[in-house]
Amino acid sequence: MWPVTDITEAEGARRSLLQQGRRLEYTTLGWNVVGIIVLAIGAIAARSVALAGFGLDSLIEIGASTVVLWELAEVAEARQHRAMLLIGSSFVALVIYLVIQSTLVLVVGFHPHHSLLGIVWTGITAAVMFALAAGKAKIGAALDNPVLLQKDE
């Protein structure tokens, strides 16, 4: 039989890890909300399909972060499954949008402007998302949580 203090300490450690996972996911969520605004401005200024697609990806990532937060809150599995289907469908829709828009841009011969804002944001986002992914992978491994281990930017 486990001593009560071991169970209490283990539960406390699990709660702490869950809280850290939630903080990382809220950071991801916040970053993507800001990203939609930044990328919309950049996409409009540069008339760039690629930046618009990156902005749509940020919108989808907001949904994905919500699913991870549901998982960390231990919400009903059926609800998670529906949410995952919605997110998967959103990524498929994004791919269709990018294929159609990219094809049209190539056929018409349109050349977007350069976007310093888009370049800087994309570079910073890559660094931030890699750092968040490393933190989530560490916590996901400690919690044996496949959602934190497999879901990432």
Residue pairs with C-beta under 8 A, 6 or more apart in sequence:
14 143
17 139
17 142
17 143
18 72
18 143
20 135
20 139
21 68
21 72
21 136
21 139
21 140
21 143
21 145
21 148
22 69
22 72
24 132
24 135
24 136
24 139
25 65
25 68
25 69
25 72
25 136
26 65
26 69
27 132
28 61
28 65
28 129
28 132
28 153
29 62
29 65
29 66
29 69
31 125
31 128
31 129
31 132
32 58
32 59
32 61
32 62
32 65
33 58
33 62
35 54
35 55
35 58
35 121
35 125
36 55
36 58
36 59
36 62
38 117
38 121
39 51
39 52
39 54
39 55
39 58
39 118
39 121
40 52
40 55
41 117
42 48
42 51
42 115
42 117
42 118
42 121
43 49
43 51
43 52
43 54
43 55
43 115
43 118
45 113
45 115
45 117
46 112
46 113
46 114
46 115
46 118
47 110
47 112
47 113
48 112
48 113
48 115
48 118
49 98
49 101
49 102
49 105
49 112
50 112
50 118
51 115
51 118
52 101
53 94
53 97
53 98
53 101
54 118
54 122
56 94
56 97
57 94
59 90
60 87
60 90
60 91
60 94
61 153
63 83
63 86
63 87
63 90
64 87
64 151
66 83
67 80
67 83
67 84
67 87
67 147
67 151
68 147
68 148
68 151
70 79
70 80
70 83
71 80
71 145
71 147
71 148
72 145
72 147
72 148
104 110
105 112
129 152
129 153
132 152
132 153
133 152
133 153
136 148
136 149
136 151
136 152
137 148
137 149
137 152
139 145
139 148
140 146
140 147
140 148
140 149
141 149
